[in-house]
Amino acid sequence: MRVGFAERDITPSAGMEQPGGYQKAFHDGNVHDPCKVRAGVFDDGVNCVALVGVDVAMIPRGLVLEAREGILEQCGIPADAVMIGASHTHSGGPTVMVQPGEYDHASDAVQWLAYEQSSCADPEYLEIVRHAIVGAVVEAYGTREEVQANVGSGCEGQAVFNRRIRMKNGRTYTHPGKDNPNSVEFAGPIDPEVGVIGVWDLEGQLLGCVVNYACHGTTGPGGSSADWIYYMEWVIRGALGDDVVVVFLNGACGDVTQIDNMNPRGVDQGEDASRCLGMRVGAEALKVLVTAPRGDLTPVASRSDVLQLPRRKPTAERVQRSMDIIQTGAVGSMGWLFAKEILLLDALLQREPVVDVEIQAIQIGPAVFLSNSGELFCQLGLDIKSGSPFPMTFPVELANGSVGYIPTKDAFSVHGGGYETRLTAYSNLPIDAGQRVVEASITIARSMEPGTPPQTSEAQSWVGEWEYGSVPPELA
């Protein structure tokens, strides 16, 4: 087995937009830590795959397709063998939401809403990220060397929380606020598993690792940042080497953040929250890296399928109401923003009524990364794990595209609701999208044959008691 790693800097510049919401926000030039592209290329002598983590909120489908073309051209790795996942930091550069030219077909009023009143991707920054992805993968491919690898998982279940809360009125709210007297219980689970693959050179030095964990990148330590992922990397590098490349692929965390809405105390945002979460996850990853047995993680394989899902449509009456709000409401108010989103969605439906959702599997021996391009609810990720034949299954959200939230069906029931079910230009998949993603992910995993995990060395045969210790108690 031969593996290589590489990384590139994609820290946004001052004045660039900072996506993560439905209106414009800008970077002020303060850099907390570098945003990066991190890549690992795994080659078993027959197949070659690439795992790429990008410190952005989301990554558009068009950028993924262009990067894959460049990778295929320069090092021959096929498109379905390249997984490109967004870390989902909300302190990264402008790759989303509105894409360049996306609303050129629309009316002047809708174009103004899209380009002047919404968060927009920067074409120059998109090119920077594309070039960084291709460059990192090509370098990783070119630096492959013979290695030993290990795989396993830790458990970190105290630093993240489901952000959806069941209320006394029977419905579900997203972030109802700390110590809300009407809050009853968490409406969904978290996934505490910290999945890790470590890659070591033949002298025992860690070259790089891949970490999978499910949590939003919303601690906001200040300035541009990879968010808590930076501190996870900081812990691993501090223990095992400053040059270790840490590829992060986010798990199913569409409804999971670091904020505990059921606890009135605690630090949930800012530098301290970022340190706490990142260091705890990093510590669990370290435990796996230094304890799991090393060997060959073969075979390497990949599969890919594309679901075509129709967007949900607002009614004609709702579109008209939204137009009335835009014309008479306060610009930037909550009602105005979501009215804007309905009008953008209505225009988007004219151009792209069906969305491509890629379901991809990248196998590294006994482990499989199963990706989709939405913000997948945690329960759906757990369902994928339970249906997979692999001993280690790591769901990856927001990979190879960006299609908005993918809630459970329950979130759309009379007991559901909350922010993630809102209809917007960003988030508009059909109600059964989650189940279709789960079924497709399990199907593709079951089409592959899991490898055998490395084993610890055989126990030594008994050769007699240790003379130094085989004595009766000496009382005097």
C-alpha positions in Angstrom: 0.0 0.0 0.0 1.3 3.5 -0.9 -0.2 6.7 0.4 0.7 10.4 0.0 -0.6 13.6 1.7 -0.5 17.3 0.8 -2.2 20.5 1.8 -2.8 24.0 0.4 -3.7 27.4 2.0 -7.0 28.9 0.9 -7.4 31.6 3.6 -9.8 34.2 2.4 -8.7 37.8 2.0 -10.0 40.9 3.7 -13.2 42.1 2.0 -14.3 38.7 0.7 -17.7 37.5 1.7 -18.1 35.2 4.6 -20.9 32.8 3.8 -23.0 30.9 6.3 -26.3 32.8 6.3 -28.9 34.3 3.9 -27.4 37.8 3.7 -24.1 39.4 3.1 -21.2 39.3 5.6 -17.6 40.1 5.0 -14.1 39.1 6.3 -12.3 42.0 8.0 -8.8 40.6 7.4 -8.4 39.1 10.9 -7.0 35.6 10.5 -7.4 33.3 13.5 -5.8 30.3 11.7 -5.4 29.2 8.1 -8.1 27.7 6.0 -6.8 24.8 4.0 -7.4 22.1 1.4 -6.0 18.8 2.8 -5.7 15.7 0.6 -4.8 12.0 1.0 -4.2 9.6 -1.9 -4.5 5.9 -1.2 -3.1 3.3 -3.7 -3.3 -0.4 -3.2 -1.5 -1.2 -6.5 -4.8 -1.8 -8.3 -7.0 1.1 -7.5 -6.2 4.7 -6.4 -8.6 7.0 -4.5 -8.4 10.5 -3.0 -10.0 11.9 0.1 -10.1 15.7 0.2 -11.2 18.0 3.0 -11.8 21.7 2.3 -12.2 24.4 4.9 -15.3 26.0 3.5 -19.0 26.1 4.6 -20.1 24.2 1.5 -18.6 23.3 -1.9 -20.6 23.8 -5.1 -21.1 20.9 -7.5 -19.6 22.7 -10.5 -16.4 23.3 -8.6 -16.2 19.6 -7.7 -16.7 18.5 -11.4 -14.0 20.9 -12.6 -11.5 19.8 -9.9 -12.1 16.2 -10.7 -11.4 16.9 -14.4 -8.1 18.5 -13.5 -7.1 15.6 -11.2 -8.0 13.0 -13.9 -5.9 14.9 -16.4 -2.9 15.3 -14.3 -2.7 12.0 -12.3 -5.3 9.7 -13.8 -7.5 9.2 -10.7 -11.1 8.7 -12.0 -13.9 11.1 -10.9 -15.8 8.5 -8.8 -12.6 7.9 -6.8 -12.2 11.5 -5.6 -14.3 12.6 -2.6 -14.3 16.3 -1.9 -15.9 17.3 1.4 -16.5 20.7 3.0 -15.6 21.0 6.7 -18.6 23.3 7.1 -16.7 26.0 8.8 -18.8 29.2 8.9 -15.6 31.3 9.1 -14.3 30.3 5.6 -14.2 31.8 2.2 -17.0 32.6 -0.4 -17.7 29.4 -2.3 -21.5 29.6 -1.7 -24.5 30.5 -1.6 -25.5 32.3 -4.9 -23.2 31.1 -7.7 -21.8 33.5 -10.4 -24.4 33.9 -13.1 -26.9 31.7 -11.4 -29.8 34.2 -11.7 -28.9 35.9 -14.9 -32.0 34.4 -16.4 -34.3 36.0 -13.8 -36.0 39.4 -13.7 -34.1 42.5 -12.6 -35.8 42.5 -9.2 -34.8 38.9 -8.6 -31.2 39.5 -9.8 -31.0 42.4 -7.3 -32.2 40.1 -4.5 -29.6 37.4 -5.5 -26.5 39.5 -6.2 -27.0 42.5 -4.0 -28.9 41.1 -1.0 -27.7 37.5 -0.7 -24.4 35.8 0.2 -22.6 35.2 -3.0 -19.7 33.0 -4.2 -16.6 34.9 -5.5 -15.4 33.6 -8.9 -11.8 34.4 -8.2 -11.9 32.6 -4.9 -13.6 29.6 -6.5 -10.7 29.4 -8.9 -8.2 29.6 -6.0 -10.0 26.7 -4.3 -10.2 24.6 -7.5 -6.5 25.1 -8.1 -5.7 24.2 -4.5 -7.7 21.0 -4.6 -6.1 19.8 -7.8 -2.7 20.8 -6.6 -3.0 19.1 -3.3 -4.2 15.8 -4.8 -1.5 15.9 -7.5 1.2 16.5 -4.9 -0.2 13.8 -2.7 -0.2 11.4 -5.6 3.3 12.3 -6.5 4.6 11.7 -3.0 3.1 8.3 -2.4 5.3 6.0 -0.4 5.0 2.5 1.1 3.3 2.7 4.5 1.5 0.9 7.2 -1.9 2.2 8.3 -4.4 1.7 11.1 -8.1 2.4 11.5 -10.5 2.7 14.5 -12.8 4.9 16.3 -13.0 6.8 19.6 -15.9 8.3 21.4 -16.6 12.0 22.2 -20.2 12.4 23.3 -20.0 15.3 25.7 -19.0 18.3 23.6 -21.8 18.3 20.9 -25.6 18.4 21.1 -28.6 18.1 18.9 -29.9 21.7 18.2 -33.5 20.6 17.7 -35.6 20.7 20.9 -39.1 19.2 21.5 -41.3 21.9 23.0 -44.3 21.8 25.4 -46.6 22.7 22.4 -45.6 19.4 20.8 -43.6 20.9 18.0 -39.8 21.1 17.4 -37.8 24.3 17.5 -34.2 24.8 16.3 -32.2 26.6 19.0 -35.1 27.8 21.2 -32.6 29.4 23.5 -30.9 28.3 26.7 -33.1 27.7 29.8 -36.3 28.1 27.7 -39.1 27.0 30.1 -41.0 25.5 27.2 -38.2 23.1 26.2 -38.8 19.5 27.0 -36.0 17.3 25.5 -33.6 16.9 22.6 -35.5 16.0 19.4 -32.7 13.9 17.9 -29.4 12.1 18.6 -25.8 13.0 18.2 -23.1 10.6 16.9 -20.2 10.4 19.3 -18.0 8.3 17.1 -14.6 9.7 16.1 -13.5 7.7 13.0 -9.8 7.7 12.3 -7.4 6.3 9.7 -3.7 6.8 10.4 -0.9 6.4 7.9 2.6 5.8 9.1 5.9 5.6 7.2 8.0 2.4 7.6 10.1 4.1 10.3 7.0 4.7 12.5 6.4 8.5 11.8 2.8 9.6 11.2 2.5 11.0 7.7 -1.2 11.9 7.9 -4.6 10.9 9.0 -8.3 11.1 8.1 -10.8 12.1 10.8 -14.5 11.8 10.6 -16.8 13.5 13.3 -20.3 15.0 13.2 -20.6 18.6 14.2 -21.2 22.0 12.6 -18.2 24.4 12.3 -20.0 27.2 14.2 -17.9 27.9 17.3 -16.7 31.1 15.6 -13.3 31.6 17.3 -12.9 35.0 15.6 -11.7 36.0 12.2 -11.3 33.6 9.2 -10.8 30.1 10.6 -11.2 26.4 10.0 -13.2 26.7 13.3 -12.8 23.8 15.9 -11.1 21.7 13.2 -8.0 23.8 13.6 -7.7 22.8 17.3 -8.3 19.1 16.4 -5.4 19.4 14.0 -3.3 21.3 16.6 -3.6 18.5 19.1 -2.7 15.8 16.7 0.3 17.7 15.3 1.4 18.7 18.7 1.7 15.0 19.7 2.9 13.4 16.5 4.6 16.0 14.3 4.1 19.5 12.9 4.0 18.2 9.3 1.2 15.7 9.8 -1.7 16.4 7.4 -5.1 16.0 9.0 -7.8 15.4 6.4 -11.2 16.2 8.1 -14.5 14.9 6.6 -17.6 16.0 8.5 -20.2 13.5 9.5 -23.9 13.7 9.5 -24.4 16.8 11.5 -27.3 18.7 9.8 -28.9 19.1 13.3 -25.8 18.9 15.5 -23.8 21.8 16.9 -21.7 22.6 20.0 -24.6 24.5 21.6 -26.4 22.9 24.5 -29.9 24.5 24.5 -30.9 22.4 27.5 -28.1 23.8 29.7 -28.2 27.5 30.8 -24.6 27.4 31.7 -21.5 26.6 29.6 -19.5 28.3 26.9 -20.9 27.5 23.5 -19.3 30.0 21.1 -16.0 31.8 20.7 -12.4 30.8 21.3 -13.0 28.7 24.4 -15.8 26.7 22.7 -13.6 26.1 19.7 -10.7 24.9 21.8 -12.9 22.7 23.9 -14.5 20.9 21.0 -11.5 20.7 18.8 -9.1 19.4 21.5 -11.6 16.8 22.8 -12.0 15.4 19.3 -8.3 15.6 18.7 -7.6 13.7 21.9 -9.9 10.9 20.9 -8.3 10.7 17.5 -4.9 10.5 19.2 -6.0 7.5 21.3 -7.0 5.7 18.1 -3.8 6.6 16.3 -1.5 5.3 19.0 -3.4 2.2 20.0 -4.9 0.6 16.8 -2.7 -2.1 15.2 -1.0 -1.2 12.0 -0.8 -3.0 8.7 -2.3 -3.0 5.2 -5.7 -1.3 4.8 -6.6 -3.0 1.5 -8.4 -3.2 -0.8 -9.0 0.3 -2.0 -12.1 0.9 -4.0 -14.7 3.4 -5.0 -18.3 3.6 -6.2 -20.6 6.5 -7.1 -24.3 7.0 -8.0 -26.4 10.1 -8.6 -29.9 10.6 -7.3 -32.0 13.1 -9.2 -34.4 14.7 -6.8 -37.1 17.3 -7.6 -37.1 20.5 -5.6 -40.1 21.3 -3.4 -42.1 24.1 -4.9 -43.7 27.1 -3.2 -47.4 27.7 -4.1 -48.3 30.5 -6.4 -50.0 32.2 -3.4 -46.8 32.0 -1.3 -44.8 33.5 -4.1 -47.2 36.4 -4.4 -47.1 37.0 -0.6 -43.4 36.9 -0.7 -43.3 39.5 -3.4 -45.6 41.7 -1.4 -43.3 41.4 1.7 -40.3 42.3 -0.4 -42.0 45.4 -1.7 -43.4 46.6 1.6 -41.4 44.9 4.4 -38.2 46.1 6.2 -35.2 45.1 4.1 -33.1 42.6 6.0 -35.7 41.6 8.6 -36.3 37.9 9.2 -39.6 37.8 7.3 -38.1 39.8 4.4 -35.1 37.5 4.2 -37.2 34.3 3.9 -39.6 36.0 1.5 -36.5 36.8 -0.6 -35.5 33.1 -0.5 -38.9 32.0 -1.8 -38.6 34.4 -4.8 -35.0 33.1 -5.5 -36.3 29.5 -5.3 -39.1 30.3 -7.7 -36.6 31.6 -10.2 -34.3 28.7 -9.6 -37.0 26.2 -10.4 -37.3 27.7 -13.9 -33.7 26.9 -14.5 -33.0 23.7 -12.5 -36.1 22.0 -11.1 -34.2 18.7 -10.4 -31.1 18.5 -8.2 -28.3 16.0 -8.5 -27.3 14.4 -5.2 -24.2 12.2 -5.5 -23.9 9.2 -3.3 -20.3 8.0 -3.1 -18.4 5.3 -1.4 -14.6 5.3 -0.9 -13.3 2.1 0.7 -10.0 1.9 2.6 -9.8 -1.7 3.6 -12.3 -2.4 6.4 -13.6 1.2 6.5 -15.9 2.9 4.1 -16.7 6.6 3.7 -20.2 7.1 2.4 -20.9 10.6 1.3 -23.8 12.8 0.2 -24.0 16.5 -0.7 -26.6 17.7 1.9 -26.6 18.7 5.5 -27.8 15.2 6.6 -29.6 14.8 9.9 -27.7 12.8 12.4 -30.3 10.0 12.7 -29.9 9.4 9.0 -26.2 9.0 9.4 -26.7 6.5 12.2 -29.2 4.6 10.0 -26.5 4.4 7.3 -24.1 3.0 9.8 -26.5 0.3 11.0 -27.2 -0.9 7.5 -23.6 -1.0 6.2 -21.7 -4.3 6.1 -18.4 -2.6 6.9 -17.0 -2.9 10.4 -16.3 0.8 10.2 -18.6 3.1 8.3 -18.1 6.9 8.2 -20.9 9.0 6.8 -19.7 12.2 5.1 -22.0 15.2 4.5 -21.6 18.2 2.2 -19.3 16.3 -0.2 -19.2 16.7 -3.9 -21.8 19.4 -3.9 -24.2 21.4 -1.8 -28.0 20.7 -1.8 -29.2 22.1 1.6 -30.6 20.3 4.6 -31.7 16.7 4.4 -34.0 16.2 7.5 -35.8 13.0 8.6 -39.4 12.5 7.7 -40.4 13.2 11.3 -39.1 16.7 11.0 -41.9 17.4 8.5 -44.6 15.8 10.7 -47.0 17.6 13.0 -44.3 17.2 15.7 -41.6 18.6 13.5 -40.7 22.0 12.2 -37.7 24.2 12.9 -35.2 26.1 10.8 -33.9 23.1 8.8 -37.4 22.4 7.3 -37.8 26.0 6.0 -38.2 26.2 2.2 -35.4 28.3 0.7 -33.3 28.6 -2.5 -30.6 26.7 -0.5 -32.7 24.0 1.1 -35.6 22.5 -0.9 -35.2 18.7 -1.4 -38.3 16.5 -1.2 -39.5 15.2 2.1 -38.4 11.6 1.4 -34.9 12.7 0.4 -33.4 11.5 3.6 -34.7 8.0 3.3 -33.6 7.8 -0.4 -30.0 8.9 0.6 -29.9 6.3 3.4 -31.1 3.5 1.0 -28.7 4.5 -1.8 -25.8 4.7 0.7 -26.5 1.2 2.1 -27.0 -0.3 -1.3 -23.6 1.0 -2.6 -21.9 -0.1 0.6 -23.3 -3.6 0.2 -21.9 -3.8 -3.3 -18.4 -3.8 -1.9 -16.4 -6.3 0.0 -14.9 -5.1 3.3 -11.2 -5.7 4.0 -9.8 -7.3 7.1 -8.6 -4.9 9.8 -4.9 -5.2 10.9 -4.4 -7.5 13.8 -2.2 -7.2 16.9 0.8 -9.5 16.9 0.3 -13.0 18.2 0.6 -13.6 21.9 3.8 -15.1 23.2 3.7 -18.7 24.4 3.9 -19.2 28.1 7.5 -20.0 29.3 7.0 -20.1 33.0 6.4 -17.7 35.9 8.5 -14.6 36.2 10.9 -15.6 39.0 11.2 -12.0 40.2 7.5 -11.9 41.0 6.5 -15.5 41.8 7.1 -15.2 45.6 4.8 -15.5 48.6 4.0 -12.4 50.7 6.9 -11.4 52.9 5.6 -10.1 56.1 8.9 -9.6 57.9 
